[in-house]
Amino acid sequence: MTDSTRDFVNKIHEQQEKQRKNKRGENVPSAKLQNKQHSSNK
């Protein structure tokens, strides 16, 4: 593998890890917001 391909693969891995972290972070607040909406509707 050349350095350019390594950098390319590393960037893809970093993006995938960021997406995973973002999904985890987004899921928690969205669930809390849904709970708040349900409680306020009641």
mmCIF file as Biopython writes it, N, C-alpha, C and O atoms, coordinates in Angstrom:
data_model
#
loop_
_atom_site.group_PDB
_atom_site.id
_atom_site.type_symbol
_atom_site.label_atom_id
_atom_site.label_alt_id
_atom_site.label_comp_id
_atom_site.label_asym_id
_atom_site.label_entity_id
_atom_site.label_seq_id
_atom_site.pdbx_PDB_ins_code
_atom_site.Cartn_x
_atom_site.Cartn_y
_atom_site.Cartn_z
_atom_site.occupancy
_atom_site.B_iso_or_equiv
_atom_site.auth_seq_id
_atom_site.auth_asym_id
_atom_site.pdbx_PDB_model_num
ATOM 1   N N  . MET A ? 1  ? 0.846   -1.210 0.000  1.0 0.0 1  A 1 
ATOM 2   C CA . MET A ? 1  ? 0.000   0.000  0.000  1.0 0.0 1  A 1 
ATOM 3   C C  . MET A ? 1  ? 0.877   1.254  0.000  1.0 0.0 1  A 1 
ATOM 4   O O  . MET A ? 1  ? 1.902   1.300  0.679  1.0 0.0 1  A 1 
ATOM 5   N N  . THR A ? 2  ? 0.477   2.243  -0.746 1.0 0.0 2  A 1 
ATOM 6   C CA . THR A ? 2  ? 1.221   3.506  -0.755 1.0 0.0 2  A 1 
ATOM 7   C C  . THR A ? 2  ? 0.725   4.390  0.384  1.0 0.0 2  A 1 
ATOM 8   O O  . THR A ? 2  ? -0.308  4.109  0.992  1.0 0.0 2  A 1 
ATOM 9   N N  . ASP A ? 3  ? 1.458   5.446  0.665  1.0 0.0 3  A 1 
ATOM 10  C CA . ASP A ? 3  ? 1.061   6.347  1.746  1.0 0.0 3  A 1 
ATOM 11  C C  . ASP A ? 3  ? -0.298  6.975  1.450  1.0 0.0 3  A 1 
ATOM 12  O O  . ASP A ? 3  ? -1.110  7.164  2.356  1.0 0.0 3  A 1 
ATOM 13  N N  . SER A ? 4  ? -0.542  7.297  0.177  1.0 0.0 4  A 1 
ATOM 14  C CA . SER A ? 4  ? -1.807  7.954  -0.183 1.0 0.0 4  A 1 
ATOM 15  C C  . SER A ? 4  ? -2.990  7.032  0.105  1.0 0.0 4  A 1 
ATOM 16  O O  . SER A ? 4  ? -4.023  7.486  0.597  1.0 0.0 4  A 1 
ATOM 17  N N  . THR A ? 5  ? -2.847  5.748  -0.197 1.0 0.0 5  A 1 
ATOM 18  C CA . THR A ? 5  ? -3.963  4.830  0.058  1.0 0.0 5  A 1 
ATOM 19  C C  . THR A ? 5  ? -4.155  4.648  1.557  1.0 0.0 5  A 1 
ATOM 20  O O  . THR A ? 5  ? -5.286  4.533  2.028  1.0 0.0 5  A 1 
ATOM 21  N N  . ARG A ? 6  ? -3.067  4.621  2.305  1.0 0.0 6  A 1 
ATOM 22  C CA . ARG A ? 6  ? -3.189  4.505  3.767  1.0 0.0 6  A 1 
ATOM 23  C C  . ARG A ? 6  ? -3.946  5.702  4.317  1.0 0.0 6  A 1 
ATOM 24  O O  . ARG A ? 6  ? -4.860  5.548  5.127  1.0 0.0 6  A 1 
ATOM 25  N N  . ASP A ? 7  ? -3.563  6.897  3.876  1.0 0.0 7  A 1 
ATOM 26  C CA . ASP A ? 7  ? -4.256  8.103  4.344  1.0 0.0 7  A 1 
ATOM 27  C C  . ASP A ? 7  ? -5.732  8.029  3.979  1.0 0.0 7  A 1 
ATOM 28  O O  . ASP A ? 7  ? -6.594  8.384  4.783  1.0 0.0 7  A 1 
ATOM 29  N N  . PHE A ? 8  ? -6.019  7.566  2.767  1.0 0.0 8  A 1 
ATOM 30  C CA . PHE A ? 8  ? -7.405  7.475  2.308  1.0 0.0 8  A 1 
ATOM 31  C C  . PHE A ? 8  ? -8.197  6.522  3.201  1.0 0.0 8  A 1 
ATOM 32  O O  . PHE A ? 8  ? -9.310  6.834  3.624  1.0 0.0 8  A 1 
ATOM 33  N N  . VAL A ? 9  ? -7.609  5.355  3.484  1.0 0.0 9  A 1 
ATOM 34  C CA . VAL A ? 9  ? -8.292  4.370  4.334  1.0 0.0 9  A 1 
ATOM 35  C C  . VAL A ? 9  ? -8.469  4.927  5.744  1.0 0.0 9  A 1 
ATOM 36  O O  . VAL A ? 9  ? -9.532  4.777  6.346  1.0 0.0 9  A 1 
ATOM 37  N N  . ASN A ? 10 ? -7.430  5.568  6.267  1.0 0.0 10 A 1 
ATOM 38  C CA . ASN A ? 10 ? -7.520  6.142  7.614  1.0 0.0 10 A 1 
ATOM 39  C C  . ASN A ? 10 ? -8.639  7.168  7.687  1.0 0.0 10 A 1 
ATOM 40  O O  . ASN A ? 10 ? -9.386  7.206  8.665  1.0 0.0 10 A 1 
ATOM 41  N N  . LYS A ? 11 ? -8.760  8.002  6.655  1.0 0.0 11 A 1 
ATOM 42  C CA . LYS A ? 11 ? -9.819  9.019  6.645  1.0 0.0 11 A 1 
ATOM 43  C C  . LYS A ? 11 ? -11.187 8.354  6.659  1.0 0.0 11 A 1 
ATOM 44  O O  . LYS A ? 11 ? -12.093 8.806  7.359  1.0 0.0 11 A 1 
ATOM 45  N N  . ILE A ? 12 ? -11.338 7.287  5.890  1.0 0.0 12 A 1 
ATOM 46  C CA . ILE A ? 12 ? -12.636 6.585  5.849  1.0 0.0 12 A 1 
ATOM 47  C C  . ILE A ? 12 ? -12.947 6.016  7.228  1.0 0.0 12 A 1 
ATOM 48  O O  . ILE A ? 12 ? -14.071 6.145  7.712  1.0 0.0 12 A 1 
ATOM 49  N N  . HIS A ? 13 ? -11.964 5.391  7.859  1.0 0.0 13 A 1 
ATOM 50  C CA . HIS A ? 13 ? -12.185 4.824  9.192  1.0 0.0 13 A 1 
ATOM 51  C C  . HIS A ? 13 ? -12.567 5.920  10.176 1.0 0.0 13 A 1 
ATOM 52  O O  . HIS A ? 13 ? -13.464 5.730  10.998 1.0 0.0 13 A 1 
ATOM 53  N N  . GLU A ? 14 ? -11.900 7.061  10.101 1.0 0.0 14 A 1 
ATOM 54  C CA . GLU A ? 14 ? -12.212 8.169  11.011 1.0 0.0 14 A 1 
ATOM 55  C C  . GLU A ? 14 ? -13.642 8.640  10.793 1.0 0.0 14 A 1 
ATOM 56  O O  . GLU A ? 14 ? -14.372 8.885  11.754 1.0 0.0 14 A 1 
ATOM 57  N N  . GLN A ? 15 ? -14.044 8.766  9.533  1.0 0.0 15 A 1 
ATOM 58  C CA . GLN A ? 15 ? -15.410 9.209  9.236  1.0 0.0 15 A 1 
ATOM 59  C C  . GLN A ? 15 ? -16.417 8.206  9.773  1.0 0.0 15 A 1 
ATOM 60  O O  . GLN A ? 15 ? -17.437 8.597  10.341 1.0 0.0 15 A 1 
ATOM 61  N N  . GLN A ? 16 ? -16.145 6.919  9.602  1.0 0.0 16 A 1 
ATOM 62  C CA . GLN A ? 16 ? -17.065 5.891  10.089 1.0 0.0 16 A 1 
ATOM 63  C C  . GLN A ? 16 ? -17.181 5.970  11.608 1.0 0.0 16 A 1 
ATOM 64  O O  . GLN A ? 16 ? -18.281 5.866  12.150 1.0 0.0 16 A 1 
ATOM 65  N N  . GLU A ? 17 ? -16.053 6.153  12.303 1.0 0.0 17 A 1 
ATOM 66  C CA . GLU A ? 17 ? -16.081 6.244  13.761 1.0 0.0 17 A 1 
ATOM 67  C C  . GLU A ? 17 ? -16.867 7.469  14.198 1.0 0.0 17 A 1 
ATOM 68  O O  . GLU A ? 17 ? -17.642 7.400  15.152 1.0 0.0 17 A 1 
ATOM 69  N N  . LYS A ? 18 ? -16.676 8.600  13.505 1.0 0.0 18 A 1 
ATOM 70  C CA . LYS A ? 18 ? -17.406 9.821  13.844 1.0 0.0 18 A 1 
ATOM 71  C C  . LYS A ? 18 ? -18.900 9.604  13.654 1.0 0.0 18 A 1 
ATOM 72  O O  . LYS A ? 18 ? -19.701 10.032 14.485 1.0 0.0 18 A 1 
ATOM 73  N N  . GLN A ? 19 ? -19.280 8.942  12.568 1.0 0.0 19 A 1 
ATOM 74  C CA . GLN A ? 19 ? -20.697 8.686  12.312 1.0 0.0 19 A 1 
ATOM 75  C C  . GLN A ? 19 ? -21.278 7.819  13.422 1.0 0.0 19 A 1 
ATOM 76  O O  . GLN A ? 19 ? -22.390 8.073  13.884 1.0 0.0 19 A 1 
ATOM 77  N N  . ARG A ? 20 ? -20.546 6.805  13.853 1.0 0.0 20 A 1 
ATOM 78  C CA . ARG A ? 20 ? -21.032 5.942  14.936 1.0 0.0 20 A 1 
ATOM 79  C C  . ARG A ? 20 ? -21.236 6.759  16.198 1.0 0.0 20 A 1 
ATOM 80  O O  . ARG A ? 20 ? -22.271 6.643  16.854 1.0 0.0 20 A 1 
ATOM 81  N N  . LYS A ? 21 ? -20.248 7.593  16.547 1.0 0.0 21 A 1 
ATOM 82  C CA . LYS A ? 21 ? -20.359 8.416  17.756 1.0 0.0 21 A 1 
ATOM 83  C C  . LYS A ? 21 ? -21.523 9.384  17.632 1.0 0.0 21 A 1 
ATOM 84  O O  . LYS A ? 21 ? -22.268 9.588  18.591 1.0 0.0 21 A 1 
ATOM 85  N N  . ASN A ? 22 ? -21.687 9.990  16.445 1.0 0.0 22 A 1 
ATOM 86  C CA . ASN A ? 22 ? -22.783 10.937 16.245 1.0 0.0 22 A 1 
ATOM 87  C C  . ASN A ? 22 ? -24.124 10.240 16.397 1.0 0.0 22 A 1 
ATOM 88  O O  . ASN A ? 22 ? -25.039 10.793 17.008 1.0 0.0 22 A 1 
ATOM 89  N N  . LYS A ? 23 ? -24.256 9.041  15.855 1.0 0.0 23 A 1 
ATOM 90  C CA . LYS A ? 23 ? -25.517 8.301  15.962 1.0 0.0 23 A 1 
ATOM 91  C C  . LYS A ? 23 ? -25.816 8.027  17.430 1.0 0.0 23 A 1 
ATOM 92  O O  . LYS A ? 23 ? -26.950 8.203  17.876 1.0 0.0 23 A 1 
ATOM 93  N N  . ARG A ? 24 ? -24.812 7.600  18.181 1.0 0.0 24 A 1 
ATOM 94  C CA . ARG A ? 24 ? -25.028 7.331  19.607 1.0 0.0 24 A 1 
ATOM 95  C C  . ARG A ? 24 ? -25.451 8.608  20.315 1.0 0.0 24 A 1 
ATOM 96  O O  . ARG A ? 24 ? -26.399 8.605  21.100 1.0 0.0 24 A 1 
ATOM 97  N N  . GLY A ? 25 ? -24.743 9.706  20.036 1.0 0.0 25 A 1 
ATOM 98  C CA . GLY A ? 25 ? -25.050 10.978 20.700 1.0 0.0 25 A 1 
ATOM 99  C C  . GLY A ? 25 ? -26.424 11.497 20.319 1.0 0.0 25 A 1 
ATOM 100 O O  . GLY A ? 25 ? -27.126 12.062 21.158 1.0 0.0 25 A 1 
ATOM 101 N N  . GLU A ? 26 ? -26.819 11.313 19.064 1.0 0.0 26 A 1 
ATOM 102 C CA . GLU A ? 26 ? -28.116 11.818 18.614 1.0 0.0 26 A 1 
ATOM 103 C C  . GLU A ? 26 ? -29.255 10.984 19.182 1.0 0.0 26 A 1 
ATOM 104 O O  . GLU A ? 26 ? -30.315 11.519 19.506 1.0 0.0 26 A 1 
ATOM 105 N N  . ASN A ? 27 ? -29.044 9.679  19.305 1.0 0.0 27 A 1 
ATOM 106 C CA . ASN A ? 27 ? -30.125 8.811  19.774 1.0 0.0 27 A 1 
ATOM 107 C C  . ASN A ? 27 ? -30.538 9.165  21.199 1.0 0.0 27 A 1 
ATOM 108 O O  . ASN A ? 27 ? -31.726 9.122  21.518 1.0 0.0 27 A 1 
ATOM 109 N N  . VAL A ? 28 ? -29.599 9.510  22.049 1.0 0.0 28 A 1 
ATOM 110 C CA . VAL A ? 28 ? -29.935 9.781  23.453 1.0 0.0 28 A 1 
ATOM 111 C C  . VAL A ? 28 ? -30.821 11.023 23.581 1.0 0.0 28 A 1 
ATOM 112 O O  . VAL A ? 28 ? -31.894 10.932 24.177 1.0 0.0 28 A 1 
ATOM 113 N N  . PRO A ? 29 ? -30.411 12.184 23.043 1.0 0.0 29 A 1 
ATOM 114 C CA . PRO A ? 29 ? -31.246 13.385 23.173 1.0 0.0 29 A 1 
ATOM 115 C C  . PRO A ? 29 ? -32.586 13.229 22.473 1.0 0.0 29 A 1 
ATOM 116 O O  . PRO A ? 29 ? -33.595 13.728 22.972 1.0 0.0 29 A 1 
ATOM 117 N N  . SER A ? 30 ? -32.627 12.556 21.338 1.0 0.0 30 A 1 
ATOM 118 C CA . SER A ? 30 ? -33.893 12.395 20.616 1.0 0.0 30 A 1 
ATOM 119 C C  . SER A ? 30 ? -34.862 11.589 21.478 1.0 0.0 30 A 1 
ATOM 120 O O  . SER A ? 30 ? -36.052 11.902 21.521 1.0 0.0 30 A 1 
ATOM 121 N N  . ALA A ? 31 ? -34.374 10.562 22.162 1.0 0.0 31 A 1 
ATOM 122 C CA . ALA A ? 31 ? -35.240 9.764  23.028 1.0 0.0 31 A 1 
ATOM 123 C C  . ALA A ? 31 ? -35.752 10.629 24.175 1.0 0.0 31 A 1 
ATOM 124 O O  . ALA A ? 31 ? -36.924 10.546 24.540 1.0 0.0 31 A 1 
ATOM 125 N N  . LYS A ? 32 ? -34.880 11.457 24.744 1.0 0.0 32 A 1 
ATOM 126 C CA . LYS A ? 32 ? -35.306 12.336 25.838 1.0 0.0 32 A 1 
ATOM 127 C C  . LYS A ? 32 ? -36.361 13.314 25.337 1.0 0.0 32 A 1 
ATOM 128 O O  . LYS A ? 32 ? -37.350 13.563 26.028 1.0 0.0 32 A 1 
ATOM 129 N N  . LEU A ? 33 ? -36.165 13.871 24.147 1.0 0.0 33 A 1 
ATOM 130 C CA . LEU A ? 33 ? -37.137 14.826 23.608 1.0 0.0 33 A 1 
ATOM 131 C C  . LEU A ? 33 ? -38.483 14.140 23.409 1.0 0.0 33 A 1 
ATOM 132 O O  . LEU A ? 33 ? -39.523 14.717 23.726 1.0 0.0 33 A 1 
ATOM 133 N N  . GLN A ? 34 ? -38.476 12.924 22.892 1.0 0.0 34 A 1 
ATOM 134 C CA . GLN A ? 34 ? -39.729 12.200 22.678 1.0 0.0 34 A 1 
ATOM 135 C C  . GLN A ? 34 ? -40.443 11.993 24.008 1.0 0.0 34 A 1 
ATOM 136 O O  . GLN A ? 34 ? -41.659 12.168 24.090 1.0 0.0 34 A 1 
ATOM 137 N N  . ASN A ? 35 ? -39.706 11.623 25.044 1.0 0.0 35 A 1 
ATOM 138 C CA . ASN A ? 35 ? -40.314 11.418 26.356 1.0 0.0 35 A 1 
ATOM 139 C C  . ASN A ? 35 ? -40.929 12.714 26.865 1.0 0.0 35 A 1 
ATOM 140 O O  . ASN A ? 35 ? -42.030 12.705 27.416 1.0 0.0 35 A 1 
ATOM 141 N N  . LYS A ? 36 ? -40.227 13.828 26.684 1.0 0.0 36 A 1 
ATOM 142 C CA . LYS A ? 36 ? -40.748 15.120 27.124 1.0 0.0 36 A 1 
ATOM 143 C C  . LYS A ? 36 ? -42.032 15.455 26.371 1.0 0.0 36 A 1 
ATOM 144 O O  . LYS A ? 36 ? -42.996 15.933 26.968 1.0 0.0 36 A 1 
ATOM 145 N N  . GLN A ? 37 ? -42.048 15.207 25.066 1.0 0.0 37 A 1 
ATOM 146 C CA . GLN A ? 37 ? -43.233 15.510 24.263 1.0 0.0 37 A 1 
ATOM 147 C C  . GLN A ? 37 ? -44.414 14.668 24.737 1.0 0.0 37 A 1 
ATOM 148 O O  . GLN A ? 37 ? -45.523 15.184 24.871 1.0 0.0 37 A 1 
ATOM 149 N N  . HIS A ? 38 ? -44.191 13.387 24.990 1.0 0.0 38 A 1 
ATOM 150 C CA . HIS A ? 38 ? -45.284 12.518 25.427 1.0 0.0 38 A 1 
ATOM 151 C C  . HIS A ? 38 ? -45.820 12.996 26.778 1.0 0.0 38 A 1 
ATOM 152 O O  . HIS A ? 38 ? -47.033 13.051 26.980 1.0 0.0 38 A 1 
ATOM 153 N N  . SER A ? 39 ? -44.928 13.336 27.692 1.0 0.0 39 A 1 
ATOM 154 C CA . SER A ? 39 ? -45.370 13.760 29.023 1.0 0.0 39 A 1 
ATOM 155 C C  . SER A ? 39 ? -46.134 15.077 28.929 1.0 0.0 39 A 1 
ATOM 156 O O  . SER A ? 39 ? -47.125 15.261 29.635 1.0 0.0 39 A 1 
ATOM 157 N N  . SER A ? 40 ? -45.689 16.002 28.064 1.0 0.0 40 A 1 
ATOM 158 C CA . SER A ? 40 ? -46.358 17.297 27.940 1.0 0.0 40 A 1 
ATOM 159 C C  . SER A ? 40 ? -47.729 17.109 27.286 1.0 0.0 40 A 1 
ATOM 160 O O  . SER A ? 40 ? -48.675 17.823 27.620 1.0 0.0 40 A 1 
ATOM 161 N N  . ASN A ? 41 ? -47.843 16.158 26.360 1.0 0.0 41 A 1 
ATOM 162 C CA . ASN A ? 41 ? -49.134 15.912 25.711 1.0 0.0 41 A 1 
ATOM 163 C C  . ASN A ? 41 ? -50.150 15.376 26.717 1.0 0.0 41 A 1 
ATOM 164 O O  . ASN A ? 41 ? -51.338 15.689 26.643 1.0 0.0 41 A 1 
ATOM 165 N N  . LYS A ? 42 ? -49.670 14.577 27.644 1.0 0.0 42 A 1 
ATOM 166 C CA . LYS A ? 42 ? -50.583 14.032 28.657 1.0 0.0 42 A 1 
ATOM 167 C C  . LYS A ? 42 ? -51.012 15.175 29.570 1.0 0.0 42 A 1 
ATOM 168 O O  . LYS A ? 42 ? -51.784 14.962 30.505 1.0 0.0 42 A 1 
#
